[in-house]
Amino acid sequence: MEVLSSRIIVRVADLERSRAFYEDTLGLHVYREYGAGGGVTGVVYFLGGGFLELTGGGSERREPRASIVWIQVPDVAAEEARLVTAGVTVRKPAERMPWGLVELWIEDPDGTELRVVEVPDDHPLRRRVT
């Protein structure tokens, strides 16, 4: 399989509320918007080497999904302080996990879990094994 591009698609109940979270609170930048009849029904954000797409899914209540969005940042502690101040729901405060990554678990307005991750300098992901 030759993968040319990829993105994570998250259906949200309230697109405007979710846009405020992802753009204003997290600070993601818009790659493109789309819609029919002049209205915006979806938005795609730059997400490191990939994309995150939010699409309006109506107001019906859904059971929690098993999706987790993994976002690597250079400084988890700084992001945690900023996000807590902004009122973001924290599922698990930042801590160094047994596998060596520093992780902060938060959720978006629809309950989708986001893991904000820092790769410490001494972690194997920082080294290229040849």
C-alpha positions in Angstrom: 0.0 0.0 0.0 1.3 3.4 -1.0 -0.2 6.0 1.3 -0.2 9.5 -0.2 -2.1 11.3 2.5 -4.0 10.6 5.7 -6.3 12.3 8.1 -8.3 11.6 11.2 -12.0 12.4 10.8 -14.1 13.2 13.9 -17.9 13.7 13.7 -19.0 16.4 16.1 -22.4 17.3 17.4 -21.8 21.1 17.3 -19.3 22.2 14.6 -19.0 25.8 15.8 -18.4 24.8 19.4 -15.8 22.3 18.3 -14.2 24.8 16.0 -13.8 27.2 18.9 -12.1 24.4 20.9 -9.7 23.3 18.2 -8.9 26.7 16.8 -9.1 29.1 19.8 -8.2 26.7 22.7 -5.8 24.3 21.1 -4.5 26.8 18.5 -4.8 24.5 15.4 -4.6 26.2 12.0 -7.2 25.6 9.2 -6.1 23.8 6.1 -9.4 24.1 4.4 -13.2 24.4 4.9 -15.9 22.8 2.9 -19.7 22.7 2.7 -22.7 22.8 0.4 -25.1 25.6 -0.3 -22.7 28.3 1.1 -22.6 26.8 4.6 -19.5 25.3 6.2 -20.2 21.6 7.1 -16.6 20.6 7.7 -13.1 21.9 8.5 -9.7 20.3 8.1 -6.8 21.3 10.3 -3.0 20.9 9.9 -1.9 18.3 12.5 1.8 17.9 12.3 2.5 15.5 9.4 -1.2 14.8 8.9 -4.6 16.3 9.2 -7.6 16.4 11.6 -11.0 16.8 10.0 -14.1 17.8 11.9 -17.5 17.2 10.2 -20.9 18.2 11.5 -22.7 15.1 12.5 -26.1 16.4 13.7 -27.3 16.7 17.2 -28.1 13.1 18.0 -26.4 11.7 21.1 -23.7 9.1 20.3 -22.0 6.6 22.6 -18.4 7.5 23.3 -16.0 6.4 20.5 -12.8 4.5 20.8 -10.9 7.1 18.9 -8.0 8.9 20.5 -6.2 11.8 18.9 -2.4 11.8 19.6 -0.7 15.2 19.5 3.0 15.5 20.1 4.2 18.9 21.6 7.6 20.1 22.8 6.5 20.9 26.3 3.5 19.1 27.9 3.7 21.0 31.2 3.3 24.4 29.4 0.4 23.1 27.4 -1.2 21.6 30.5 -1.0 25.0 32.3 -2.5 26.8 29.3 -5.3 24.3 28.7 -6.3 24.1 32.4 -6.5 27.9 32.5 -8.7 27.7 29.4 -11.1 25.3 31.2 -10.3 22.2 29.2 -11.5 18.9 30.7 -8.5 17.0 31.9 -9.0 13.2 32.1 -5.5 12.5 33.4 -2.9 15.1 34.5 0.5 15.1 32.8 2.8 12.4 34.0 5.6 10.3 32.7 4.1 6.9 31.7 5.7 3.5 32.2 6.6 3.5 28.5 8.6 6.7 28.9 6.4 9.3 27.3 5.0 12.3 29.2 1.3 12.3 28.5 -1.6 14.6 29.3 -5.1 13.2 28.6 -7.8 15.8 27.8 -11.1 15.8 25.9 -12.8 17.9 23.4 -16.4 19.2 23.8 -17.9 16.0 22.4 -15.8 13.8 24.8 -13.2 12.7 22.2 -10.0 11.9 24.0 -6.8 13.8 23.0 -3.5 12.7 24.3 -1.0 15.5 24.4 2.4 13.9 24.4 6.0 14.9 25.0 8.9 12.6 23.9 11.7 13.1 26.4 15.2 13.5 25.1 16.2 10.1 26.5 13.3 8.2 24.9 13.9 5.6 22.1 11.6 7.5 19.8 14.3 10.2 19.7 16.9 7.8 18.4 17.2 6.3 15.0 18.3 2.7 15.1 20.2 1.6 12.0 
